[in-house]
Amino acid sequence: MLLEIGKALSFFMSILSLCALLESAFMMPGARWDERLVASLLRIALAACVCFASGLLFRSGEPEPASVTSTLPVRLFFWALTGMSLLFLLSWYLEEYYVPLIWRNQPH
């Protein structure tokens, strides 16, 4: 029973660390993309540590221990990191190449 509570708490901490990563990547008003990137790199390392520790905890309860990368928290980390990376690159592209075109056409 204690192992199940530990799994639930560690999974919740994994989700919270990924939310912190999402916040630092996209929700910093007034920050340029390079500032957001630097702030996000530390959060990526923190989220990786939390998710892999949670994956180890998930793996310890299995009768036949599988790879850590096949556990739910680690898969969630990889999927979230892939999605946030794609969205970050898209936001960088739009900020650098599309937003200046919009602001140039605004009436003064």
C-alpha positions as a Python dict, from the first residue, in 0.01 Angstrom:
ca = {
    (1, 'M'): (0, 0, 0),
    (2, 'L'): (283, 239, 80),
    (3, 'L'): (440, 164, -259),
    (4, 'E'): (114, 255, -435),
    (5, 'I'): (93, 587, -250),
    (6, 'G'): (456, 655, -339),
    (7, 'K'): (385, 581, -704),
    (8, 'A'): (89, 818, -706),
    (9, 'L'): (284, 1096, -533),
    (10, 'S'): (586, 1056, -760),
    (11, 'F'): (363, 1060, -1068),
    (12, 'F'): (195, 1377, -939),
    (13, 'M'): (539, 1533, -886),
    (14, 'S'): (632, 1435, -1243),
    (15, 'I'): (327, 1615, -1377),
    (16, 'L'): (403, 1922, -1163),
    (17, 'S'): (763, 1935, -1289),
    (18, 'L'): (638, 1918, -1648),
    (19, 'C'): (392, 2199, -1575),
    (20, 'A'): (680, 2409, -1442),
    (21, 'L'): (868, 2338, -1764),
    (22, 'L'): (567, 2443, -1969),
    (23, 'E'): (538, 2765, -1769),
    (24, 'S'): (903, 2858, -1814),
    (25, 'A'): (892, 2782, -2187),
    (26, 'F'): (575, 2970, -2278),
    (27, 'M'): (434, 3180, -1995),
    (28, 'M'): (707, 3437, -1929),
    (29, 'P'): (564, 3769, -2045),
    (30, 'G'): (812, 4008, -2197),
    (31, 'A'): (1088, 3749, -2225),
    (32, 'R'): (1251, 3680, -2558),
    (33, 'W'): (1282, 3327, -2689),
    (34, 'D'): (1650, 3295, -2597),
    (35, 'E'): (1576, 3395, -2235),
    (36, 'R'): (1294, 3142, -2222),
    (37, 'L'): (1523, 2875, -2365),
    (38, 'V'): (1787, 2928, -2095),
    (39, 'A'): (1522, 2924, -1823),
    (40, 'S'): (1373, 2606, -1965),
    (41, 'L'): (1698, 2409, -1981),
    (42, 'L'): (1723, 2391, -1602),
    (43, 'R'): (1358, 2292, -1577),
    (44, 'I'): (1415, 2017, -1835),
    (45, 'A'): (1691, 1870, -1619),
    (46, 'L'): (1473, 1892, -1309),
    (47, 'A'): (1175, 1730, -1485),
    (48, 'A'): (1400, 1454, -1620),
    (49, 'C'): (1531, 1374, -1273),
    (50, 'V'): (1183, 1367, -1122),
    (51, 'C'): (1034, 1159, -1404),
    (52, 'F'): (1320, 907, -1407),
    (53, 'A'): (1306, 872, -1028),
    (54, 'S'): (934, 814, -1056),
    (55, 'G'): (1001, 561, -1333),
    (56, 'L'): (1238, 374, -1103),
    (57, 'L'): (968, 365, -839),
    (58, 'F'): (713, 240, -1092),
    (59, 'R'): (956, -26, -1210),
    (60, 'S'): (1033, -152, -858),
    (61, 'G'): (678, -278, -809),
    (62, 'E'): (686, -501, -1118),
    (63, 'P'): (740, -875, -1079),
    (64, 'E'): (959, -871, -1393),
    (65, 'P'): (1146, -538, -1396),
    (66, 'A'): (1132, -382, -1740),
    (67, 'S'): (1328, -92, -1878),
    (68, 'V'): (1285, 242, -1704),
    (69, 'T'): (1197, 402, -2035),
    (70, 'S'): (889, 183, -2066),
    (71, 'T'): (730, 321, -1749),
    (72, 'L'): (449, 578, -1760),
    (73, 'P'): (632, 877, -1603),
    (74, 'V'): (930, 847, -1838),
    (75, 'R'): (709, 807, -2142),
    (76, 'L'): (509, 1109, -2030),
    (77, 'F'): (834, 1305, -2000),
    (78, 'F'): (949, 1210, -2351),
    (79, 'W'): (611, 1289, -2508),
    (80, 'A'): (582, 1620, -2323),
    (81, 'L'): (939, 1717, -2411),
    (82, 'T'): (879, 1637, -2778),
    (83, 'G'): (555, 1833, -2789),
    (84, 'M'): (695, 2132, -2602),
    (85, 'S'): (1006, 2135, -2823),
    (86, 'L'): (794, 2146, -3136),
    (87, 'L'): (572, 2419, -2994),
    (88, 'F'): (877, 2616, -2877),
    (89, 'L'): (1033, 2601, -3223),
    (90, 'L'): (703, 2707, -3377),
    (91, 'S'): (671, 3000, -3136),
    (92, 'W'): (1030, 3104, -3207),
    (93, 'Y'): (964, 3094, -3581),
    (94, 'L'): (644, 3294, -3551),
    (95, 'E'): (805, 3552, -3324),
    (96, 'E'): (1104, 3606, -3551),
    (97, 'Y'): (942, 3593, -3894),
    (98, 'Y'): (567, 3643, -3870),
    (99, 'V'): (501, 3889, -3585),
    (100, 'P'): (718, 4167, -3737),
    (101, 'L'): (500, 4147, -4049),
    (102, 'I'): (186, 4190, -3840),
    (103, 'W'): (323, 4488, -3647),
    (104, 'R'): (445, 4656, -3961),
    (105, 'N'): (93, 4661, -4105),
    (106, 'Q'): (-72, 4817, -3798),
    (107, 'P'): (-225, 5165, -3841),
    (108, 'H'): (-38, 5441, -3658),
}
